[in-house]
């Protein structure tokens, strides 16, 4: 019975320590998102079981693969 009380006290102390430490962290600064741009979406087929390897050139939007 004494062993169970010892473990319960350990868990309570660990929980209290975790709460005390986590309350010391500074709040995160909010991030301002950039304005929407001219994003393009590309899809590359790699096969049903991804057996093909594809390389995509962002400058020319060209694909090379095997």
Secondary structure, 3 states (H helix, E strand, C coil): CHHHHHHHHHHHHHHHHHHHHHCCCCCCCCCCCCCCCCCCCCCCCCCCCCCCCEEEECCCCEEEEC
